[in-house]
């Protein structure tokens, strides 16, 4: 049995989500596209590759992690426009807690 590229991708997603192909076929099309997009931007194993690259750099390796690990190269290519820290800062600034902190008296102003 020879699988097409699309079928291979579906099997990979099913494997990552711990689902059978029957369950995958029942999945909503928009959800499936979302998972395809997610796994394209966050390849399977990128966290392990990142940890290994940190160990290599701490041992003195003078090479970019994205040159060694394809998952990290893919991750850097599909990097989100804003960083996680920036996203958290924006979320905090729009929260009720932040507005309460801004109006608090007797303390320093937060500088975010």
N, C-alpha and C positions, 0 to 999 in steps of 0.2 A: 504494500500500500504506500503510495507516494503522496505526501501532503503538499499542498500549495503553500506559498508564503503566508497567505491570509489564514489558512487553517493552522499553520504552525503558531501564528500569533495568538489565535483563539485558544489553542491548547496551552500556550504559555500563560495566558491570563487565567484560564481555568485552574492551572496548577498553582499559581500564586494566590488565588482566591480560595483554594481548596474546594473547588466545585467540579462537578462532572460536566461533560459536554452537553448532556441533556439539560442540566440546570443553566448552562450558558445560553443555550438556544431559547430558553424561556425568559432570559433577561431583556429588559426594555432596551431598545436600540440606543437611546440617548445615554443610558447608563453605561452600556458597552463602549460607546464612543468616549465617554468620560474616563473609563478605565484604560482604554487604549492611549489616550492623551496623557493620563497620569503616569503610566508605566513607561511611556516614551520619554517623559521629562524626568522621571525618577526611576531609572533602570533598577531591576532586581539586583541586589547585592552591593549597591553603591555605598551603603553604610559600612559594610565589612571592608570594602576596598578603601574607604576613607580612613578607617582605623588602621589598616595595614600601612597606608601611605604615611600616616603620622608616626607609626613605629619606625618605618624606614628613614624618615627625616630625622627622628631623634637619634637614630644610629649613625647619622652623618651622610645619608644619601643626598646627592646634589642634583636631583632630577625632579621635574614637575610631576606631581601625581597623575595629571591628565595624560602624560606621555606614557605612563605604565598601564593605567587602568582605563579601558574604554568606557566603563560606566561613569567614571568621573569626568571624562572628556565630554560625554553626552550630557552630563549634569551641568557642566559649565556652559555648554552651547545653548542649552535650554533654560539658562538662568532666568529667574523671574526679574522683572524690572526693578522691584523694590526689595530690599533685604527683609529678613524676618524681623530684625530689630526695628526697622522703620514701620513695618506692618503692625507690630505690637504697640509702638508708640502712637500710631494713628488710632488704633483701637482704644487705647487708654484715653487719649485726648477726647474721644467722643463718648466716653462712659460717664455714668452718673457719679461714680466715685471720684473721677477727676474734677468734675464741676464742684463737688463738695470740698475737695482739697483746695481748689482755687479760692473758694470763698471763706476758708478757715482763717481765723484770726490768731495772732500770737505765734505763728510759725513762718518759716521761710517759704517763699514761692518755689514751686517746682519748675525746673527749667528743662523741658523736653523738646 
